[in-house]
Amino acid sequence: MPQLDFEEGLAPPLMPAPGTPPGETWLWHVPGRGYDSAHERAARTDFAQRLAALKGYRFAGDFDPQRPVGAPQYVVPNDTLTTADAQAAGIHGPHDLFGGVVPHSFVATKAITHPLVDADAARPEGWSADFAAQSADAVLHGYTAFSLTEAQRAGRMMLARGPVRVKAVRGTAGRGQSVAHDTESLDRQLEALGEPAIAADGVVLEENLRHPDTVSVGQVLVGSLVLSYYGHQRLTYDNQGEAVYGGSQLTLVRGGLDVLMAEPFLPDALRLAVAQARSYHAAVERSYAGFFASRINYDVAQGMDVHGQWRSGVLEQSWRLGGATSAEIAALERFHADPTLQRLRAASGECYGEEQAPEGAQIYYRDVDPSVGLITRYALILPDADPA
């Protein structure tokens, strides 16, 4: 991952140099991009204020991309930005935002993870056929389709191998997914998504693993601080009883993903997850010119397929604020405060209803969100740094 694996001394300082104008950190909600529930808005505000403190910038509130650019600025957007968004806001590289920039909006979704069903399949403008070839060893078996008939054809081909997971490409927290075991359930699930939505955003059809472990592999860059991590996600149940993302436990190290790969006691499965995330990221950089990011997170599923074969592959990418970001920022604060610190463990968490956060957790939201009900979101620095 050469873009984010900075050599020591090359990245700009975390705090502004003496005599430079005071910088400003802004929140930016890009209209129509979602991620705008009450708990998500509260989380973004908390994260932006803490990132401002890390950088020595003033937290300036809501961002207006039409305002004249004066002092150095740092933007915390609600979603991955397009190149057009970034240019309009004066964002030119990974040091200007916490998140990522893509040349086309579909690049930020699950859609890019898998190839199309054939060379003549429908696709959005800017689609790279090279990406699938370059990332083939890093992902599970699957297809992306931008038409209902092509999705049905791809799904039938996959059903010959076993059950198929049908995924809305913009679903988050484990929502928007279902498993088809036969053609009848496949057609029903695809028709529920709707032909207009499939044509606009695409749909992913992917081999279904039995009780997979989801490994998170990521990296954050803020000023001169570069942290890389692996971790495990946990599921919880929301207020409707649906299994959803419940948090992540991360092991973070100072430096690039090469530092993670060099961990002497890293189990083989985790080492493979890190390698697959690096391969996926490198394929994005080669296939989609104009991409850059200061926050990357790749979900890697590992488990048994229907034939009892162990499988591992990247499910999706995130180049925006995510479920693990509270743990990322808590770790950034600790590494910044202690220049000798090389590794720590941190957790993010979400719990619903009357479930309580663990003792010692930093709670940054607990309230009734109109979209999900009572939810608590927190971060926690864990007491040890077990590399496994």
C-alpha positions as CSV (number, residue, x, y, z in Angstrom):
1,M,0.0,0.0,0.0
2,P,2.6,2.6,-1.1
3,Q,0.2,5.5,-0.9
4,L,-0.3,5.3,2.8
5,D,2.9,3.6,4.0
6,F,4.8,6.8,4.6
7,E,8.5,6.7,5.3
8,E,9.5,8.4,8.6
9,G,10.0,12.1,8.1
10,L,8.1,12.4,4.8
11,A,4.6,13.1,6.3
12,P,3.8,16.6,7.5
13,P,3.9,17.3,11.3
14,L,0.8,16.5,13.3
15,M,0.7,20.0,14.7
16,P,1.1,23.1,12.4
17,A,4.5,24.6,12.2
18,P,5.1,27.9,14.1
19,G,4.0,31.0,12.2
20,T,1.5,29.2,9.9
21,P,-2.1,30.4,10.0
22,P,-4.4,28.4,12.4
23,G,-6.1,25.7,10.5
24,E,-9.8,24.9,10.6
25,T,-11.5,21.5,10.8
26,W,-15.0,21.2,9.3
27,L,-17.9,18.8,9.2
28,W,-19.3,18.2,5.8
29,H,-22.6,16.5,5.1
30,V,-22.8,16.0,1.4
31,P,-26.5,16.0,0.5
32,G,-28.1,12.8,-0.7
33,R,-25.3,10.6,0.6
34,G,-27.1,9.1,3.6
35,Y,-25.4,8.3,6.9
36,D,-27.5,11.0,8.5
37,S,-29.3,9.4,11.5
38,A,-29.1,11.2,14.8
39,H,-26.4,8.8,16.2
40,E,-24.4,9.2,13.0
41,R,-24.5,13.0,13.2
42,A,-23.5,12.9,16.8
43,A,-20.6,10.6,16.1
44,R,-19.3,12.7,13.2
45,T,-19.4,15.8,15.4
46,D,-17.5,14.1,18.2
47,F,-14.9,12.7,15.8
48,A,-14.4,16.0,14.0
49,Q,-13.8,17.8,17.3
50,R,-11.2,15.3,18.4
51,L,-9.5,15.3,15.1
52,A,-9.3,19.1,15.3
53,A,-7.6,18.8,18.7
54,L,-5.1,16.3,17.3
55,K,-4.2,18.5,14.5
56,G,-4.1,21.7,16.6
57,Y,-6.9,23.2,14.4
58,R,-10.0,25.1,15.3
59,F,-13.3,23.1,15.0
60,A,-15.3,25.4,12.7
61,G,-18.6,23.5,12.5
62,D,-20.5,22.8,9.3
63,F,-18.6,23.2,6.0
64,D,-19.7,25.3,3.1
65,P,-17.8,24.2,0.0
66,Q,-18.6,27.6,-1.7
67,R,-16.7,29.6,1.0
68,P,-13.3,31.1,0.0
69,V,-10.4,29.0,1.2
70,G,-8.3,30.9,3.6
71,A,-6.7,29.1,6.5
72,P,-5.5,25.5,6.1
73,Q,-8.6,23.3,6.2
74,Y,-9.3,19.7,7.2
75,V,-12.7,18.2,6.2
76,V,-14.5,15.3,7.9
77,P,-17.3,14.3,5.4
78,N,-20.2,12.0,5.9
79,D,-19.2,9.7,3.0
80,T,-16.5,9.0,0.5
81,L,-16.2,12.0,-1.8
82,T,-16.0,12.0,-5.6
83,T,-13.2,13.8,-7.4
84,A,-15.7,16.6,-8.3
85,D,-16.8,17.0,-4.6
86,A,-13.1,17.2,-3.5
87,Q,-12.1,19.7,-6.2
88,A,-15.0,22.0,-5.3
89,A,-14.0,21.9,-1.7
90,G,-10.3,22.4,-2.2
91,I,-9.4,18.9,-1.1
92,H,-6.3,17.8,-3.0
93,G,-4.8,14.8,-1.1
94,P,-5.1,12.6,2.0
95,H,-3.9,15.3,4.4
96,D,-6.9,17.4,3.6
97,L,-9.6,15.1,4.9
98,F,-10.5,12.1,7.1
99,G,-11.9,9.7,4.5
100,G,-11.3,9.1,0.8
101,V,-11.9,10.4,-2.7
102,V,-12.9,8.3,-5.7
103,P,-13.3,9.2,-9.4
104,H,-16.9,7.8,-9.6
105,S,-19.4,7.2,-6.8
106,F,-19.8,3.5,-7.5
107,V,-16.1,2.9,-6.7
108,A,-16.9,3.5,-3.0
109,T,-19.5,0.7,-3.0
110,K,-19.4,-3.1,-2.8
111,A,-20.1,-3.2,-6.5
112,I,-16.4,-3.1,-7.5
113,T,-15.5,-6.2,-5.5
114,H,-16.7,-8.7,-8.2
115,P,-16.6,-8.9,-12.0
116,L,-19.5,-8.6,-14.3
117,V,-21.1,-11.7,-15.7
118,D,-19.7,-11.2,-19.2
119,A,-17.9,-8.7,-21.4
120,D,-21.1,-7.2,-22.7
121,A,-22.9,-6.8,-19.4
122,A,-24.3,-3.4,-18.3
123,R,-22.0,-1.2,-16.3
124,P,-21.6,2.4,-15.2
125,E,-19.3,4.9,-16.9
126,G,-15.8,4.5,-15.6
127,W,-16.1,0.8,-14.7
128,S,-12.7,-0.9,-14.7
129,A,-12.6,-4.4,-16.1
130,D,-9.0,-4.7,-15.0
131,F,-9.8,-4.5,-11.3
132,A,-11.4,-8.0,-11.1
133,A,-8.3,-9.6,-12.7
134,Q,-5.9,-7.8,-10.4
135,S,-7.9,-8.5,-7.2
136,A,-9.1,-12.1,-8.0
137,D,-6.9,-13.7,-5.3
138,A,-8.2,-11.3,-2.7
139,V,-11.9,-11.8,-2.9
140,L,-14.5,-14.6,-2.7
141,H,-16.3,-16.0,-5.7
142,G,-19.1,-13.7,-7.0
143,Y,-20.5,-11.3,-9.5
144,T,-21.8,-7.8,-9.7
145,A,-24.8,-7.0,-12.0
146,F,-26.4,-3.8,-13.1
147,S,-29.5,-5.3,-14.6
148,L,-32.1,-7.7,-13.2
149,T,-31.8,-10.2,-16.0
150,E,-28.0,-10.3,-15.6
151,A,-28.3,-10.7,-11.9
152,Q,-30.7,-13.6,-12.4
153,R,-28.3,-15.2,-14.8
154,A,-25.3,-14.8,-12.6
155,G,-27.2,-16.0,-9.6
156,R,-28.2,-19.2,-11.4
157,M,-24.6,-19.9,-12.3
158,M,-23.6,-19.5,-8.7
159,L,-26.4,-21.6,-7.3
160,A,-24.8,-24.6,-9.1
161,R,-22.0,-24.2,-6.5
162,G,-24.1,-23.6,-3.5
163,P,-26.2,-20.9,-1.7
164,V,-25.8,-17.3,-2.9
165,R,-25.6,-14.2,-0.7
166,V,-27.5,-11.3,-2.3
167,K,-26.2,-7.9,-1.2
168,A,-27.5,-4.4,-1.8
169,V,-24.3,-2.5,-2.6
170,R,-25.0,0.5,-0.3
171,G,-26.1,-1.6,2.7
172,T,-24.2,-1.0,6.0
173,A,-24.0,-2.7,9.4
174,G,-24.9,-6.1,7.8
175,R,-28.2,-4.8,6.6
176,G,-29.6,-5.2,3.1
177,Q,-28.4,-8.9,2.7
178,S,-30.1,-12.2,2.2
179,V,-29.2,-15.7,1.2
180,A,-30.8,-17.6,-1.7
181,H,-30.8,-21.4,-1.7
182,D,-32.7,-21.9,-5.0
183,T,-33.9,-20.0,-8.0
184,E,-37.3,-19.2,-6.5
185,S,-35.7,-17.4,-3.5
186,L,-33.1,-15.8,-5.7
187,D,-35.7,-14.2,-8.0
188,R,-37.8,-13.1,-5.0
189,Q,-34.9,-11.4,-3.3
190,L,-33.7,-9.7,-6.5
191,E,-37.2,-8.5,-7.3
192,A,-37.5,-7.1,-3.8
193,L,-34.4,-4.9,-4.5
194,G,-36.1,-3.7,-7.6
195,E,-34.9,-3.3,-11.2
196,P,-34.4,0.5,-10.9
197,A,-32.2,0.2,-7.9
198,I,-30.2,-2.6,-9.4
199,A,-29.7,-0.5,-12.6
200,A,-28.7,2.5,-10.6
201,D,-26.4,1.0,-8.0
202,G,-25.9,-2.6,-8.9
203,V,-26.3,-5.8,-6.8
204,V,-23.6,-8.2,-5.6
205,L,-24.1,-12.0,-5.7
206,E,-21.4,-13.8,-3.6
207,E,-20.7,-17.3,-2.3
208,N,-22.1,-17.7,1.2
209,L,-19.8,-18.8,4.0
210,R,-21.0,-20.7,7.0
211,H,-20.6,-18.7,10.3
212,P,-17.7,-16.6,8.9
213,D,-15.4,-14.6,11.1
214,T,-15.1,-11.0,9.7
215,V,-11.6,-9.5,10.0
216,S,-11.1,-5.8,9.7
217,V,-7.9,-4.6,8.2
218,G,-7.3,-0.8,8.1
219,Q,-5.1,2.2,8.3
220,V,-5.5,5.8,9.4
221,L,-3.4,8.8,8.6
222,V,-3.6,12.1,10.5
223,G,-0.6,14.4,10.0
224,S,2.6,12.4,10.7
225,L,0.7,9.7,12.6
226,V,0.1,6.5,10.6
227,L,-1.5,3.6,12.4
228,S,-2.4,0.2,10.9
229,Y,-4.6,-2.5,12.4
230,Y,-6.3,-5.8,12.2
231,G,-9.3,-6.7,14.3
232,H,-12.5,-8.8,14.6
233,Q,-16.1,-7.6,14.4
234,R,-18.9,-8.8,16.6
235,L,-22.6,-9.0,15.9
236,T,-25.4,-7.8,18.1
237,Y,-29.1,-7.5,17.8
238,D,-30.9,-4.2,17.1
239,N,-34.2,-3.1,18.6
240,Q,-36.1,-5.1,15.9
241,G,-34.2,-8.3,16.7
242,E,-32.1,-8.2,13.5
243,A,-28.4,-9.3,13.7
244,V,-26.3,-6.2,12.9
245,Y,-22.8,-4.9,13.4
246,G,-22.0,-4.5,17.1
247,G,-18.4,-3.3,17.2
248,S,-14.8,-4.1,16.5
249,Q,-11.8,-5.0,18.6
250,L,-8.6,-3.7,17.0
251,T,-4.9,-4.3,17.4
252,L,-3.1,-1.2,16.2
253,V,0.6,-0.6,15.4
254,R,2.5,2.5,14.6
255,G,3.4,2.5,10.9
256,G,2.2,0.9,7.7
257,L,0.6,-2.5,6.9
258,D,4.2,-3.8,6.3
259,V,4.6,-3.4,10.1
260,L,1.5,-5.6,10.7
261,M,2.8,-8.2,8.3
262,A,6.1,-8.3,10.2
263,E,4.4,-9.2,13.5
264,P,6.2,-12.4,14.6
265,F,3.2,-14.0,16.3
266,L,0.5,-13.1,13.7
267,P,-1.6,-16.2,13.0
268,D,-1.6,-17.4,9.3
269,A,-5.3,-16.5,8.8
270,L,-4.8,-12.9,10.0
271,R,-1.6,-12.6,7.9
272,L,-3.6,-13.7,4.8
273,A,-6.4,-11.2,5.6
274,V,-3.8,-8.3,5.8
275,A,-2.2,-9.5,2.5
276,Q,-5.6,-9.7,0.8
277,A,-6.5,-6.2,2.0
278,R,-3.2,-4.8,0.6
279,S,-3.8,-6.6,-2.7
280,Y,-7.3,-5.2,-3.0
281,H,-6.1,-1.7,-2.1
282,A,-3.3,-1.8,-4.7
283,A,-5.8,-3.0,-7.3
284,V,-8.0,0.0,-6.6
285,E,-5.0,2.4,-6.9
286,R,-4.0,0.8,-10.3
287,S,-7.5,0.6,-11.7
288,Y,-9.1,3.9,-10.6
289,A,-6.9,6.9,-11.2
290,G,-7.6,9.8,-8.8
291,F,-8.3,7.6,-5.8
292,F,-6.7,8.6,-2.5
293,A,-7.7,8.1,1.2
294,S,-6.5,8.8,4.7
295,R,-8.9,6.3,6.3
296,I,-9.1,2.8,4.8
297,N,-10.9,-0.2,6.2
298,Y,-11.4,-3.6,4.5
299,D,-13.7,-6.3,5.7
300,V,-12.3,-9.8,5.1
301,A,-14.6,-12.8,5.6
302,Q,-13.0,-16.1,6.6
303,G,-15.0,-19.4,7.0
304,M,-16.2,-22.6,5.5
305,D,-18.1,-22.7,2.2
306,V,-20.9,-25.2,1.5
307,H,-18.4,-27.9,0.5
308,G,-16.4,-27.6,3.8
309,Q,-13.5,-25.7,2.2
310,W,-12.0,-22.9,4.2
311,R,-12.2,-19.6,2.3
312,S,-11.0,-16.0,2.8
313,G,-11.7,-12.9,0.8
314,V,-12.3,-9.1,1.0
315,L,-16.0,-8.4,1.2
316,E,-16.0,-4.6,0.8
317,Q,-14.1,-1.4,1.5
318,S,-14.7,1.7,3.5
319,W,-13.0,5.0,2.9
320,R,-15.2,7.1,5.2
321,L,-16.1,7.3,8.9
322,G,-17.1,3.8,10.0
323,G,-18.0,1.6,12.9
324,A,-14.4,1.2,13.9
325,T,-13.6,4.9,13.8
326,S,-14.2,5.6,17.5
327,A,-11.5,3.0,18.3
328,E,-9.3,4.5,15.6
329,I,-9.5,8.0,17.0
330,A,-9.1,6.8,20.6
331,A,-5.9,5.0,19.5
332,L,-4.6,8.1,17.6
333,E,-5.0,10.1,20.8
334,R,-3.0,7.6,22.8
335,F,-0.2,7.2,20.2
336,H,0.0,11.0,19.9
337,A,0.3,11.4,23.7
338,D,3.0,8.7,24.0
339,P,5.6,8.8,21.2
340,T,7.2,5.6,22.5
341,L,4.0,3.6,22.2
342,Q,4.2,1.0,19.4
343,R,1.1,-1.2,19.8
344,L,-2.2,-1.1,21.7
345,R,-5.7,-2.6,21.5
346,A,-8.9,-0.6,21.3
347,A,-12.6,-1.4,20.8
348,S,-15.6,0.3,19.3
349,G,-19.1,-0.8,20.2
350,E,-22.8,-0.3,19.5
351,C,-25.5,-1.7,21.7
352,Y,-29.2,-1.4,21.6
353,G,-32.0,-1.0,24.1
354,E,-31.1,-1.4,27.7
355,E,-27.8,-3.2,27.0
356,Q,-25.0,-1.3,28.8
357,A,-21.5,-0.4,27.5
358,P,-18.5,-2.1,29.2
359,E,-17.0,-0.5,32.3
360,G,-14.5,2.1,31.4
361,A,-15.9,2.8,28.0
362,Q,-16.1,6.3,26.6
363,I,-19.7,6.8,25.6
364,Y,-20.2,9.4,22.9
365,Y,-23.8,8.7,22.1
366,R,-26.7,7.2,24.2
367,D,-30.2,8.3,23.2
368,V,-33.3,7.3,21.3
369,D,-32.5,7.7,17.6
370,P,-35.7,7.9,15.6
371,S,-34.3,5.6,12.9
372,V,-33.1,2.7,15.2
373,G,-34.4,3.4,18.7
374,L,-32.3,3.5,21.9
375,I,-28.7,3.0,20.9
376,T,-25.4,3.4,22.8
377,R,-22.1,4.0,20.9
378,Y,-18.7,3.9,22.7
379,A,-15.0,3.4,22.4
380,L,-12.7,1.6,24.8
381,I,-8.9,1.2,25.2
382,L,-8.3,-2.4,26.1
383,P,-5.8,-3.4,28.8
384,D,-3.4,-5.6,26.8
385,A,-1.8,-5.8,23.4
386,D,-2.0,-9.5,22.5
387,P,-0.8,-9.6,18.9
388,A,-3.2,-12.5,18.1
